[in-house]
Amino acid sequence: MTVTVIVPTLNEESTLARLLDSLDEVRPDEVIVSDGGSTDRTIDIATGRARVVSGPASRGMQLNAGAAAASGDVLLFLHADSRLDPSAVAEVRRALADPAVPGGNFDVHFDGGTWAAGAFTWINRQRRAWGVFYGDSAMFCRREVFTELGGFRPWPLLEDYEFGRRLWRRGPLALLPTPVYVSSRRWLRAGLLPTMWSWFWVQALYLAGVSPYFLARLYRHVR
């Protein structure tokens, strides 16, 4: 069972080299960097270490472009500011040895060692049990399941949450205890309370029926 790691990027020169270094130890069968028009050294860093595809700056579209270029039996979607545990690929193969399991994700661990990082790690763990998770949890699924579900919506925001809900309904999912280590850069740069406030309102308004295209105007991207 071959595993392709797909990394969407947009001006990620500060994080991408570290991620690619960590993937040397994880040893997936293929790494694809799907870039959305970076103007920094992102593509230079990825070239020679991953297959690079390019397209419009829309994370949903970038993830779909990476999946279309992938050759693996399993697609694993990973943020550029994250790191997988060295056992991740082996754990994915073990979980998907059960043909009833369409996919799953990993246990998010925010870095930094602060009380906020610990609190967000705990919160993510609790809500994951109810099928609420995002792209930072390193979602993975069988290629045929991804095709069946129609991939990610071409949205600028919340495409990961929406895909995760559809994958959950396709379940049972493998909610692996294996960690994925995620950067705390968002609240370190934007502030903890503004970040929490932004997440709360974006999620609430989406559930109330507000378009992700409008919500993207309210969301501050941090790199």
Secondary structure as UniProt FT lines:
FT   STRAND          3..9
FT   TURN            13..15
FT   HELIX           16..26
FT   STRAND          30..35
FT   HELIX           42..46
FT   TURN            48..49
FT   STRAND          50..54
FT   HELIX           59..69
FT   STRAND          74..77
FT   TURN            80..81
FT   STRAND          82..84
FT   TURN            86..87
FT   HELIX           88..95
FT   TURN            96..97
FT   TURN            99..100
FT   STRAND          103..110
FT   HELIX           115..128
FT   TURN            129..131
FT   HELIX           135..137
FT   STRAND          140..142
FT   HELIX           143..149
FT   HELIX           159..170
FT   STRAND          174..182
FT   HELIX           185..190
FT   HELIX           192..207
FT   TURN            208..209
FT   HELIX           212..215
FT   HELIX           216..218
//
